[in-house]
Amino acid sequence: MSLPQGAQQAWAGMILPGRSAQRETDPMTASPSFVWPPSLWAATAQPGPVLATLEGDISADVVVIGAGFTGLSTAIHLREMGHEVAVLEAAEPGWGASGRNNGQVIPTLAGHDPSAMVKRHGEAGERFNAVLRDSAQYLFDLVRKYDIPAEAEQAGWVQPVHSPGRFKLAEKRVKEWSAIGAPVELLDRAATTAMLGSEAWFGGFWNRTGGHINPLALARGLAEVALKLGATIHARSPATAMAHQNGRWVVNTAKGSVTARALVLATNAYTDEFESGLAPEVAGEVIPVLSWQMATTPISDNIAKTIIPGRQAMSDTHRELYFARWDARDRLVTGGAAVFPGSGGANLRPPIAERLKRLWPQLGEVTFDYVWSGYIGMTPDDLLKPQVPGYPRIHRLGPEGYGWTGCNGRAVALSISLGRELAKATQGTAIETLGLPLSEPKAQPFRSIVRKIAPFALPLYRRLDAAEI
């Protein structure tokens, strides 16, 4: 797989983490300058729209940088409101994190419950919690509204606990999310075993609105919807600079520019991968961490029906996260981490195969047809506690300019809803009514060093997980 300069470094750290298209094709080369990752999603998603590069100077009401989930959602919501929008994408829609992730639709943050958001942001945190609570339902409703072929399965999301002591965490999360109206349910060990088809866990909780999708199919489908609604999307057009000048935003590319009244920056972990000087204050606050995803060969029906028989998405409480979901062709899609993942993740295949056999002995021998990687954007709040994911960072970048970073592995559902909120913000909706807890960009200390040593936190995670068992 070919990545932009910087993305080829082989580190792996915190890993975070459908039934319509049935065909499988070879991964598609979208242009001579980059290659789609060798993923299950690239092999099975419907082709993306044919898009032109930006050549010349254009104008719009809003310019969006990035055609991932957030940028495309923003474009759709702006067009639904009748506003002109131009989207600039460095590669192709879904080429970055939006098309590489595990596809789990999870309406929570990775490490923080509602009370933590309120403590951090007050009333804005309460509004954000409401957006996050409803984010999975909103995603699936949007897919149904526009009939997007995203292999969407709203079967729920379950978080099992990997040790008896972690059951208190499940109880706390159910209590907190129930208090703000989320459809969550505590599971004892027997219920968890029945739901997952494994005796490896000690209970947990689940949210009925969650589920999973083919993320690249969703990104391409969102792009098609945005285009049909009248948005303009330019691919293979990396933004090289952005500035607010004479009351307008100007975003430059190699061969053109977009001038607009308002701007949304939706690049997250890839903010400085194509142009280091695009938004250094935003890029500096996120640590891009390489996440590895893996898809098994198709599992026979008699075995598949005994493993997560209700087809929920699952990610547990290990710091070295265990996660899995079915795809539309009865492949288990999981992932893993390694200090030295090897070429193409070769060193991950044996240990993750053994993990799956340990969790579900009925699988027998496990082989993988697809192994791929991509960045997730981490925003650790305490570098001395790397096992604790940070909070999302949402910013006003200038007059009528907004952006966010820090998915911390939970952006599939959240990004769609944040796109709606960001679209409203650009049109003058009072921030005091939106789920956008704003903060000032603040660069991570020793960011370049942290990027290089991130994988070496993995042994710490394993020791902490083992100690709890």
C-alpha positions in Angstrom: 0.0 0.0 0.0 1.2 3.5 -0.8 0.7 6.4 1.7 1.8 10.0 1.6 5.2 10.9 3.0 5.1 10.3 6.8 2.3 7.7 6.7 4.7 4.9 5.7 6.3 4.8 9.1 5.6 1.4 10.7 4.2 2.1 14.2 1.0 0.7 15.6 -0.5 1.9 18.9 -4.0 2.1 20.3 -6.4 0.2 18.0 -10.0 1.2 18.0 -11.6 0.2 16.8 -24.0 -5.4 6.2 -25.8 -6.9 3.5 -26.2 -5.3 0.1 -23.1 -5.4 -2.1 -21.9 -9.0 -2.5 -19.3 -8.6 -5.1 -15.5 -8.6 -4.6 -13.0 -6.9 -6.9 -9.4 -6.1 -6.8 -8.5 -2.9 -4.9 -8.9 0.1 -7.2 -6.1 2.5 -8.2 -7.7 5.9 -8.2 -4.9 7.9 -9.6 -1.2 7.4 -10.4 -0.2 9.3 -7.3 -1.8 7.0 -4.7 -3.2 3.5 -4.2 -6.2 2.4 -2.3 -5.3 0.4 0.8 -5.5 -3.4 0.3 -8.7 -3.5 2.4 -11.8 -5.5 2.3 -13.7 -2.3 1.9 -11.7 -1.3 -1.2 -12.4 -4.7 -2.7 -16.2 -4.7 -2.1 -17.5 -1.1 -2.0 -19.3 0.3 -5.0 -17.1 2.5 -7.2 -16.8 6.1 -6.2 -17.9 9.1 -8.3 -15.6 10.3 -11.0 -14.3 13.7 -9.8 -12.2 16.4 -11.4 -9.2 18.1 -9.8 -9.6 21.8 -9.1 -8.1 23.9 -11.8 -8.7 27.6 -11.6 -10.3 29.9 -9.1 -13.9 29.3 -7.9 -16.1 30.6 -5.2 -18.8 29.2 -2.9 -20.7 30.1 0.3 -18.7 27.5 2.3 -15.5 25.6 1.5 -14.9 22.3 3.2 -11.5 20.7 3.3 -11.6 17.0 3.4 -14.1 14.5 1.9 -14.3 12.0 4.7 -17.4 11.5 6.9 -17.3 14.9 8.5 -16.7 16.9 5.3 -19.3 15.0 3.2 -21.9 15.2 6.0 -21.3 18.9 6.2 -21.7 19.3 2.5 -25.0 17.3 2.5 -26.5 19.3 5.3 -25.4 22.6 3.7 -27.1 21.6 0.4 -30.2 20.5 2.3 -30.3 24.0 3.6 -29.8 25.4 0.1 -26.3 26.8 0.5 -23.5 26.5 -2.0 -20.6 24.3 -0.9 -17.3 23.3 -2.5 -15.3 20.3 -1.0 -11.6 19.9 -1.6 -10.2 16.4 -1.1 -6.5 15.6 -1.2 -7.1 12.1 -2.6 -10.5 10.6 -3.2 -13.6 10.5 -0.9 -13.0 8.0 1.8 -9.4 7.4 1.1 -8.3 8.4 4.6 -9.6 7.2 8.0 -13.3 7.3 6.9 -12.7 4.5 4.4 -10.2 2.4 6.4 -11.7 1.9 9.8 -13.5 -1.1 11.2 -16.9 0.3 10.4 -18.4 0.0 13.9 -21.1 2.6 14.6 -20.7 3.5 18.3 -22.6 6.3 20.0 -20.1 6.9 22.9 -16.6 8.2 23.4 -13.7 5.8 23.9 -12.8 6.8 27.4 -15.2 9.4 28.8 -18.8 9.2 30.0 -21.4 12.0 29.8 -20.5 13.4 33.3 -16.9 14.0 32.1 -18.0 16.0 29.1 -20.2 18.2 31.4 -17.4 18.7 33.8 -15.1 19.7 31.0 -17.5 21.9 29.0 -20.6 22.7 31.1 -23.8 23.2 29.1 -21.9 22.8 25.9 -20.9 19.4 27.1 -24.6 18.5 27.8 -25.5 19.5 24.2 -22.6 17.5 22.9 -23.7 14.4 24.9 -27.2 14.7 23.3 -25.6 14.8 19.8 -23.4 11.8 20.6 -26.3 9.8 22.2 -28.3 10.1 19.0 -25.4 9.9 16.6 -25.7 6.2 15.7 -29.4 6.5 15.1 -28.8 9.6 13.0 -26.3 7.8 10.8 -28.6 4.8 10.1 -31.5 7.2 9.5 -29.4 9.1 6.9 -28.4 5.9 5.2 -32.1 4.9 4.9 -33.2 8.4 3.8 -30.9 8.4 0.8 -30.8 4.7 0.2 -27.0 4.6 0.5 -25.6 1.1 -0.3 -23.4 1.0 2.8 -24.1 -2.6 4.0 -25.6 -1.0 7.1 -26.7 -3.3 9.9 -28.2 -1.6 12.9 -27.9 -4.7 15.2 -26.5 -2.8 18.2 -23.1 -2.3 19.7 -21.9 -4.3 22.7 -19.0 -3.6 25.0 -18.1 -6.7 27.0 -15.8 -6.5 30.0 -12.6 -8.6 30.0 -12.3 -9.0 33.8 -14.8 -9.2 36.8 -13.5 -5.9 38.1 -14.3 -4.1 34.9 -18.0 -4.9 35.4 -18.2 -1.8 37.6 -17.2 0.2 34.5 -20.1 -1.3 32.6 -22.5 -0.5 35.5 -21.3 3.1 35.6 -21.7 3.6 31.8 -25.2 2.1 31.8 -26.1 4.4 34.7 -24.7 7.5 33.0 -26.1 6.9 29.5 -29.5 5.8 30.8 -29.7 9.1 32.8 -29.7 11.0 29.5 -32.0 8.7 27.6 -29.7 6.4 25.7 -31.1 2.9 25.0 -28.5 1.0 26.9 -28.8 -2.3 28.8 -26.5 -4.0 31.3 -25.6 -7.6 30.5 -24.6 -10.3 33.0 -22.1 -12.9 32.1 -24.8 -15.4 30.8 -26.4 -12.8 28.6 -23.0 -11.7 27.2 -22.0 -15.3 26.5 -25.3 -15.8 24.6 -24.9 -12.5 22.6 -21.3 -13.1 21.6 -21.1 -16.9 21.4 -18.1 -16.9 23.7 -17.3 -17.4 27.4 -14.3 -15.1 27.3 -16.1 -12.1 28.9 -17.7 -11.4 32.3 -20.7 -9.3 31.3 -21.0 -5.9 29.7 -23.5 -3.5 28.2 -25.0 -2.8 24.8 -26.6 0.1 23.0 -29.4 -0.9 20.6 -28.9 2.0 18.2 -25.3 1.0 17.3 -24.2 -1.4 14.6 -21.8 -1.5 11.7 -21.3 -0.4 8.0 -18.9 -0.8 5.2 -17.1 2.6 5.8 -15.7 3.1 2.3 -19.1 2.3 0.8 -20.7 4.8 3.2 -18.1 7.5 2.2 -18.6 7.0 -1.5 -22.4 6.9 -1.0 -22.3 10.2 0.9 -20.2 11.7 -1.9 -22.8 10.6 -4.4 -25.6 12.1 -2.3 -23.7 15.4 -1.9 -23.2 15.6 -5.7 -26.9 14.9 -6.4 -27.9 17.6 -4.0 -25.7 20.1 -5.9 -22.4 20.2 -4.0 -19.1 20.5 -5.8 -16.3 18.0 -4.9 -12.8 18.3 -6.3 -10.6 15.2 -5.8 -6.8 14.9 -6.0 -6.7 18.6 -4.9 -4.8 18.9 -1.7 -5.3 22.2 0.1 -1.9 23.9 0.4 -2.9 27.0 2.4 -5.9 28.6 4.0 -6.3 32.1 5.2 -9.0 34.7 6.1 -8.5 37.7 3.9 -10.7 40.8 3.3 -13.7 39.1 5.0 -13.4 35.9 3.0 -11.7 32.5 3.4 -9.2 31.6 0.6 -8.1 28.1 0.3 -5.3 27.4 -2.2 -4.4 24.2 -4.1 -1.6 23.5 -6.6 -3.7 24.6 -9.5 -6.5 26.8 -8.1 -8.3 28.3 -5.2 -11.7 28.5 -3.5 -12.9 31.7 -2.0 -15.8 31.4 0.4 -17.6 33.2 3.2 -17.2 30.3 5.6 -14.9 27.3 6.1 -14.9 23.8 7.7 -11.7 21.9 8.2 -12.4 18.2 8.3 -9.0 16.5 7.9 -8.4 15.1 11.5 -5.4 12.8 11.6 -4.4 13.6 8.0 -4.3 17.3 8.5 -0.5 17.6 7.8 0.1 14.5 5.7 -0.2 16.3 2.3 0.8 19.8 3.3 2.7 20.4 6.6 1.8 24.1 6.8 -2.0 23.8 6.1 -3.2 24.3 9.7 -0.2 23.7 12.0 -2.1 24.7 15.1 -4.7 22.1 14.5 -2.4 19.4 13.2 -0.1 19.8 16.2 -2.8 18.8 18.7 -3.5 15.4 17.2 -1.3 12.3 17.3 -1.8 10.2 14.2 -1.6 6.5 15.3 -1.5 3.7 12.9 -4.5 1.3 13.2 -4.5 -2.2 11.7 -7.7 -3.9 10.4 -8.0 -7.5 9.3 -10.7 -9.6 7.6 -10.9 -13.3 7.7 -11.8 -15.6 4.9 -15.5 -16.2 4.7 -16.7 -18.3 7.7 -19.1 -21.3 7.0 -22.7 -20.6 7.9 -22.9 -23.4 10.5 -20.0 -21.8 12.4 -20.9 -18.2 11.7 -24.3 -18.6 13.3 -22.7 -19.5 16.7 -20.4 -16.3 16.8 -22.2 -13.0 17.6 -25.4 -14.6 16.2 -27.2 -11.3 16.4 -24.5 -9.6 14.3 -23.8 -6.8 16.8 -20.6 -4.8 16.6 -18.3 -5.6 19.5 -15.4 -3.8 21.1 -14.4 -4.7 24.7 -12.7 -3.0 27.6 -9.1 -4.2 27.0 -6.7 -1.3 26.6 -5.2 -3.3 23.8 -8.7 -3.4 22.3 -10.4 -6.7 21.2 -13.0 -6.0 18.6 -14.9 -7.8 15.9 -18.0 -7.5 13.6 -19.4 -9.4 10.7 -19.3 -8.1 7.2 -21.9 -8.7 4.5 -20.0 -11.8 3.2 -19.7 -13.5 6.6 -16.1 -12.5 7.2 -15.1 -11.5 10.7 -13.5 -8.1 10.6 -11.1 -7.5 13.5 -7.7 -6.0 14.1 -4.7 -5.8 16.3 -1.6 -4.0 17.3 2.2 -4.8 17.3 5.3 -2.8 18.1 6.7 -4.1 14.9 3.8 -5.1 12.6 6.0 -6.2 9.8 5.6 -5.6 6.1 1.9 -5.2 5.4 1.1 -6.3 8.9 2.5 -9.7 8.4 3.5 -10.1 12.1 -0.1 -9.5 13.2 -1.6 -12.5 11.4 -0.5 -15.3 13.8 -1.3 -13.6 17.1 -4.6 -12.2 16.0 -5.6 -15.6 14.5 -4.7 -17.2 17.9 -6.7 -14.5 19.7 -9.8 -15.3 17.6 -9.4 -19.0 18.2 -9.1 -18.3 21.9 -12.3 -16.2 22.0 -14.2 -18.5 19.6 -12.6 -22.0 19.6 -15.3 -23.2 17.2 -13.5 -21.2 14.4 -10.6 -23.7 14.2 -7.8 -22.5 12.0 -8.1 -18.8 11.1 -6.7 -17.1 8.0 -7.0 -13.6 6.8 -7.7 -12.4 3.2 -7.2 -8.7 3.9 -4.9 -6.8 6.3 -4.7 -3.0 6.0 -3.9 0.1 8.0 -4.6 3.8 8.4 -4.4 6.6 10.9 -6.7 7.5 13.7 -6.4 10.8 15.4 -5.6 10.6 19.1 -5.7 13.6 21.4 -4.2 12.4 24.7 -4.9 14.8 27.6 -2.1 13.3 29.7 1.0 11.9 28.0 1.8 10.1 31.3 -1.5 8.1 30.9 -1.4 7.0 27.2 -3.9 4.3 27.9 -6.6 7.0 28.5 -8.0 8.3 25.2 -8.5 12.1 25.0 -11.5 14.3 24.2 -12.5 15.5 20.8 -11.3 19.1 20.0 -13.7 21.4 18.3 -12.6 24.9 17.2 -13.6 28.2 15.8 -10.7 28.8 13.4 -11.6 32.4 12.6 -14.6 34.3 11.4 -17.2 31.7 10.3 -14.4 29.1 10.2 -14.7 25.8 12.1 -13.0 22.4 12.4 -12.5 19.4 14.7 -9.9 16.7 15.4 -9.5 13.9 17.8 -11.8 11.0 16.9 -9.9 8.8 19.3 -11.3 5.8 17.4 -15.0 6.7 17.8 -15.8 9.0 14.8 -18.0 6.9 12.5 -21.2 7.9 14.1 -20.1 11.2 15.7 -18.6 12.6 12.5 -21.9 12.4 10.6 -23.7 14.4 13.4 -20.9 16.8 13.8 -21.1 17.6 10.1 -24.7 18.6 10.6 -23.7 20.8 13.6 -20.8 22.4 11.7 -23.0 23.1 8.7 -25.4 25.0 11.0 -22.6 26.9 12.6 -21.4 28.3 9.3 -24.9 29.6 8.7 -25.1 31.6 11.8 -26.9 29.3 14.2 -26.0 30.3 17.7 -23.1 28.2 19.1 -25.0 28.2 22.4 -27.6 26.0 20.8 -25.3 23.5 19.1 -23.4 20.4 20.3 -20.1 22.1 19.6 -18.0 22.5 22.8 -15.4 24.9 21.5 -11.8 25.1 22.6 -8.6 26.8 21.4 -6.1 24.6 19.4 -3.3 23.5 21.7 -0.3 21.5 20.3 0.7 18.3 21.9 4.0 18.6 23.7 6.8 16.5 22.1 4.4 15.5 19.3 7.1 14.2 16.9 8.6 12.1 19.7 5.2 10.8 20.8 4.4 9.7 17.3 7.5 7.6 17.2 7.2 6.0 20.6 3.4 5.4 20.4 3.7 1.6 19.7 5.9 1.1 22.7 2.9 1.8 24.9 1.5 -1.6 23.8 3.4 -3.7 26.4 2.1 -1.3 29.1 -1.5 -1.9 28.0 -1.0 -5.7 28.1 0.5 -5.6 31.6 -2.4 -3.4 32.8 -5.0 -5.7 31.2 -3.3 -8.8 32.6 -3.2 -7.3 36.1 -6.9 -6.8 36.1 -7.6 -10.4 35.2 
